[in-house]
């Protein structure tokens, strides 16, 4: 699953830098922070706080990029850009894609922690 969800070049670079332990540590942090950010994201969406939604998407995008979760990174970027333009017409669909991408990355990150 990791190879299709996480960029193998990013994983390889991180493993060269700090070994398998670094990968597991970063993935564990991404899981903890990711769940917190997903809860915050839903709260922002529910409350209609578009600016805060963009900030949460930005923070989540950073974690996604660091661990090579390209689909999640792109989904976060799309939401972040939409919030900057205050383009809320398709925001629910964008947030839905972000959630789906997060769940996919979450599974791959769990594999890194467990191996």
C-alpha positions, 0 to 999 in steps of 0.5 A: 500500500505504501508505494501507491500512496506515499512517494517512494523517493520521499520515504527513501530519502527519509530512511537514508537520513535517519533509518526506519526509526525516523520514518516510524517516528514521523508517521506516528507524529503525522497520525497524532497531529492528523487526527487533531487536524481532521477534528479541527477541519470538521469544526471549521467547516461546520462553523463556516470559518473559512480562514481557519479551515485554510490554516488547518489545511495548510498545516496538514499539507505540511505533514503530508508533504514531509511524508510523501502523501501526494494525494493528501498534499494536493487535496490540502492545497486545493482547499487552502487555495479555495479558502484564500479566494473565499471560493466556498461553492465547492468547498464541501466537495474539496473537503470530502476529497481531503478527508478521503485522501487523509484516510488513505494516507492514514493507512499507509502511515499506520503501516510505517509505524507497525513495521 
